[in-house]
Amino acid sequence: KYRCWVDIGLKKDIAFASVVVLSFPDLQVVDSVVTESPVRFPYIPGLLSFREIPPLLAAFTQLQTEPDLVIVDGQGIAHPRRFGLASHLGLILDKPTIGCAKSRLCGQYEEPKSEQGSYTYLMDKGEVIGAVVRTRRNVQVVYISIGHRISLDSARTLTLACCRGYRLPETTRYAHKAASSKVPQNTPMIPTP
């Protein structure tokens, strides 16, 4: 089984799209691609997919290993339109996708307990749109949501299985490092919101 994580680094009008495939459950890198593409869509809050999916798709075409699951640094249905980056990418690739975000776009929740694996549900207008998960004891939470073709419980469990001593899953850390390494030195990287 192969788990995949995607990330984008931006430098002015250039996107550095990183796709890293890890074996599961041992989380060893088996494939990694970073592509450089022009950014063709402006930053508009809530419409990040239109800016980031074209560079990500270019990176996916260069993979030698077919992932069976994609974890996205962004939202799935925990999005004001219930269709974030993870949902868009999953639909286009027709693969199970998970949104694992560092910040919340919408919804309310009660803070989970401080223990690793504790979670509460992210709610919006009476609907469960995600899980607020503590991946490590006494660290900030991550926001996990369904992207495409996966249940929320499976998304939460698989994300936790990819966390090895850090707040963010190993897949996230590898993809971010790969994308960041391609940004030219002496220039600040613009993180995606």
Secondary structure per residue as TSV (DSSP state, phi and psi in degrees):
chain	resnum	aa	ss	phi	psi
A	1	K	-	360.0	141.4
A	2	Y	E	-127.0	126.9
A	3	R	E	-105.1	144.3
A	4	C	E	-128.9	143.6
A	5	W	E	-127.3	146.0
A	6	V	E	-124.8	149.6
A	7	D	E	-153.3	156.9
A	8	I	E	-128.4	133.8
A	9	G	E	-114.0	140.1
A	10	L	E	-119.9	138.7
A	11	K	E	-133.6	104.7
A	12	K	T	55.7	-112.0
A	13	D	T	-108.5	23.4
A	14	I	E	-116.8	132.4
A	15	A	E	-104.3	132.3
A	16	F	E	-107.3	102.1
A	17	A	E	-93.9	126.3
A	18	S	E	-115.8	130.8
A	19	V	E	-127.6	118.8
A	20	V	E	-120.0	128.1
A	21	V	E	-107.7	127.9
A	22	L	E	-118.1	147.9
A	23	S	E	-71.7	155.7
A	24	F	T	-133.7	130.5
A	25	P	T	-98.3	0.9
A	26	D	T	-79.7	-12.1
A	27	L	-	57.9	48.3
A	28	Q	-	-101.0	137.8
A	29	V	E	-66.4	126.5
A	30	V	E	-115.1	-17.9
A	31	D	E	-160.7	147.1
A	32	S	E	-156.4	133.5
A	33	V	E	-136.7	137.1
A	34	V	E	-128.1	125.1
A	35	T	E	-116.2	158.8
A	36	E	E	-118.7	125.2
A	37	S	E	-140.6	151.4
A	38	P	E	-70.7	145.0
A	39	V	-	-83.2	124.1
A	40	R	-	-112.4	2.4
A	41	F	S	-134.3	135.1
A	42	P	-	-70.0	161.1
A	43	Y	-	-73.9	118.5
A	44	I	-	-131.2	117.9
A	45	P	T	-52.2	132.6
A	46	G	T	88.8	-9.4
A	47	L	-	-121.8	32.0
A	48	L	H	-59.0	-31.4
A	49	S	H	-55.8	-41.0
A	50	F	H	-67.6	-23.9
A	51	R	H	-87.0	-37.7
A	52	E	H	-100.0	-25.2
A	53	I	H	-66.3	-43.0
A	54	P	H	-56.0	-47.7
A	55	P	H	-63.9	-36.8
A	56	L	H	-65.0	-41.5
A	57	L	H	-63.5	-36.7
A	58	A	H	-61.5	-40.1
A	59	A	H	-67.9	-41.2
A	60	F	H	-60.1	-34.3
A	61	T	T	-66.5	-18.8
A	62	Q	T	-95.8	-3.5
A	63	L	-	-67.0	144.9
A	64	Q	S	-97.5	-16.9
A	65	T	S	-116.6	130.2
A	66	E	-	-86.0	112.2
A	67	P	-	-75.6	151.2
A	68	D	S	-101.6	-4.9
A	69	L	E	-152.5	140.5
A	70	V	E	-121.0	127.7
A	71	I	E	-107.8	125.2
A	72	V	E	-108.5	136.6
A	73	D	S	-78.5	78.8
A	74	G	S	170.0	-169.3
A	75	Q	-	-95.7	152.8
A	76	G	S	-101.6	-109.5
A	77	I	S	-83.4	-5.2
A	78	A	S	-81.1	61.4
A	79	H	S	-140.4	145.1
A	80	P	T	-53.8	-31.3
A	81	R	T	-98.8	4.4
A	82	R	S	61.7	27.8
A	83	F	-	-156.6	77.6
A	84	G	-	-87.7	-168.2
A	85	L	H	-54.9	-43.6
A	86	A	H	-64.6	-37.1
A	87	S	H	-68.8	-46.2
A	88	H	H	-58.5	-50.3
A	89	L	H	-64.2	-41.9
A	90	G	H	-61.5	-41.4
A	91	L	H	-65.2	-44.3
A	92	I	H	-65.9	-43.8
A	93	L	H	-81.4	-14.8
A	94	D	T	54.5	48.9
A	95	K	S	-130.7	152.6
A	96	P	-	-61.0	131.0
A	97	T	E	-133.7	149.1
A	98	I	E	-123.8	135.0
A	99	G	E	-92.6	124.8
A	100	C	E	-129.8	99.1
A	101	A	E	-109.0	152.5
A	102	K	S	-87.0	-16.9
A	103	S	S	-135.1	162.2
A	104	R	-	-100.0	133.0
A	105	L	S	-90.1	-36.9
A	106	C	S	-156.4	168.8
A	107	G	-	95.7	169.1
A	108	Q	B	-129.4	157.4
A	109	Y	-	-159.3	162.4
A	110	E	-	-96.2	141.5
A	111	E	-	-61.2	129.4
A	112	P	-	-69.8	162.9
A	113	K	-	-59.1	166.8
A	114	S	S	-80.8	-7.2
A	115	E	S	-76.8	149.2
A	116	Q	T	-58.1	134.3
A	117	G	T	90.2	-10.9
A	118	S	-	-66.0	145.5
A	119	Y	E	-153.3	159.1
A	120	T	E	-133.7	169.8
A	121	Y	E	-92.9	142.9
A	122	L	E	-89.1	121.6
A	123	M	E	-116.7	146.4
A	124	D	E	-148.0	121.1
A	125	K	T	54.1	40.7
A	126	G	T	79.4	5.5
A	127	E	E	-113.4	137.2
A	128	V	E	-76.5	119.6
A	129	I	E	-115.3	-3.8
A	130	G	E	177.6	-175.8
A	131	A	E	-125.0	138.9
A	132	V	E	-102.0	112.3
A	133	V	E	-120.4	136.0
A	134	R	-	-95.0	108.7
A	135	T	-	-84.6	-14.3
A	136	R	S	-152.3	150.9
A	137	R	T	-59.3	131.8
A	138	N	T	59.3	33.2
A	139	V	S	-116.7	166.3
A	140	Q	-	-63.4	154.3
A	141	V	-	-78.4	165.0
A	142	V	E	-117.9	157.7
A	143	Y	E	-110.2	110.2
A	144	I	E	-105.3	133.4
A	145	S	E	-143.8	159.0
A	146	I	E	-64.0	131.8
A	147	G	E	-97.4	-65.0
A	148	H	E	-162.2	137.8
A	149	R	S	54.7	41.3
A	150	I	S	-154.8	150.9
A	151	S	-	-86.3	161.3
A	152	L	H	-65.0	-41.5
A	153	D	H	-62.1	-42.0
A	154	S	H	-65.6	-40.8
A	155	A	H	-60.6	-44.7
A	156	R	H	-64.4	-48.4
A	157	T	H	-62.2	-45.7
A	158	L	H	-67.1	-38.4
A	159	T	H	-63.0	-45.8
A	160	L	H	-60.4	-37.0
A	161	A	H	-66.8	-20.0
A	162	C	T	-93.2	0.9
A	163	C	-	-95.5	125.2
A	164	R	S	-128.7	71.3
A	165	G	S	90.4	-0.6
A	166	Y	S	-125.1	165.0
A	167	R	S	-63.6	-42.0
A	168	L	S	-96.1	150.1
A	169	P	-	-59.6	152.1
A	170	E	H	-55.7	-38.6
A	171	T	H	-57.9	-42.2
A	172	T	H	-63.5	-46.8
A	173	R	H	-62.2	-43.1
A	174	Y	H	-64.6	-46.4
A	175	A	H	-65.8	-41.1
A	176	H	H	-64.7	-43.3
A	177	K	H	-62.1	-42.3
A	178	A	H	-64.4	-44.7
A	179	A	H	-65.8	-42.2
A	180	S	H	-66.3	-32.9
A	181	S	H	-68.9	-20.2
A	182	K	H	-89.8	-13.4
A	183	V	S	-71.7	130.5
A	184	P	-	-53.8	141.7
A	185	Q	T	-65.9	161.0
A	186	N	T	67.5	15.9
A	187	T	S	-133.3	133.7
A	188	P	-	-69.7	140.4
A	189	M	-	-83.6	138.2
A	190	I	B	-94.3	109.0
A	191	P	-	-69.3	148.8
A	192	T	-	-76.8	138.5
A	193	P	-	-64.3	360.0
